[in-house]
C-alpha cells in the first residue's frame, strides 16, 4: 500500500503515515528508499504524484546544474518517456554488437593461430580478460538499468515498456506454438469458411 502524502492548497505536503508535514526532499528520500509514495490533492483527491516527482527532478536539476543533458531534456519534452526507452534500447543493442564482435575476433585469432602451448596460454589469458570485461559490462548495464528503474519518473515508464514487451513476447510464443501444432487460429478458420 502506498504511503499517502496530501498536498494542501497552500502547497504544504502532509505525510498521513507519520502525521507530519514534509518537504520535497523528504518525498525524494522516501522514493529513493524504495517506498511507494502517492501524493494527492487534499480537497479534490486528484493524483499529484507525477507532478510532484517531476518537481523533485526539477529541484535536483537546479541544485546540481547539469545532471541531465540539455539535449536529453529537450527530447523528453518533445517525446516523453519514449526517449529514455529508445536510448536504453540503443545502448543495449550497441553493447550486444560489441560483445559479438569481440567473440568473432577471438574466434578468428584461435582459428588463424598455430597450435602450441604458448599460443594456447595467451589465448586463455585473452579469453579470461574478455570474460572479465564482459562481466564488468554486464554489471555496468545492470547498474544503469537499476538506476533507471529506481528513478522516480523513469522507473514506472520502463516497467510499463517491459510489461508490454513481455506481453508481445507471450503472444508471439503462442502464435509460433499454434503454427507448429497446425492450429491456424482465426485466420485459418476464415479461409476454410
Protein Blocks (a to p, Z undefined) as FASTA:
>chain_A
ZZdddddfkopacdfklopacdfklmmmmmmnopacddddfklopafklmmmmmmmmmmm
mmnnopacfklmmmmmmnommlmmmmmmmmmmmmmmmmmmmmmmmmmmmmmpccdfklmm
mmmmmmmmmmmmmmmmmmmmmmmmmmmmmpmklmmmmmmmmmmmmmmmmmmmmmmmmmmn
opnbjmlmmmmZZ
